[in-house]
Amino acid sequence: MEISVVGSPAFTLGFQLAGLSDLHNPEGDEALHSTLRSLLNNKSVGIVVVDSAMLADLPERLRNQLSASVSPTVLGIGTEEDTALRDTIRKAIGVDLWK
């Protein structure tokens, strides 16, 4: 299973330096929506890491579809504090690791 990263070139650079090669830098809303839908339907992708700023700007329906996805698991990571990752872990294992 692959790890895919979606975000700006600055966001994906660290993942590229860590050795990941499935990087996506969509420009514009339509390209972002298309990329995310494509990754959701790709059976070889196990985890999709998305810049949380981009994730927050998605339409609610697509955001809900991404958060409900089990395979691939979609993780929003960013600089501002976000409880989405915390909630995803709590749903997956049933325990709040931050307490």
URLIN-V529974 format. One record per pair of residues at least 24 apart in sequence whose C-alpha atoms are under 6 Angstrom apart, sorted by the first residue. I is the first residue (numbers start at 0). J is the second residue. D is the distance in Angstrom with one decimal. If there is no record, write none. Layout:
# URLIN-V529974
i:j:d
I:J:D
I:J:D
This chain:
# URLIN-V529974
i:j:d
0:43:5.2
0:44:5.3
0:45:5.0
1:44:4.6
1:45:5.5
2:46:4.8
2:47:5.9
3:47:4.8
4:47:5.7
4:48:4.7
4:49:6.0
5:49:4.8
6:49:6.0
6:50:5.2
44:71:5.9
45:70:5.8
45:71:4.3
46:71:5.0
46:72:4.8
46:73:5.9
47:73:4.7
48:73:6.0
48:74:4.9
48:75:5.9
49:75:4.8
50:75:5.6
50:76:5.3
50:77:5.6
51:75:4.5
51:76:5.0
51:77:5.0
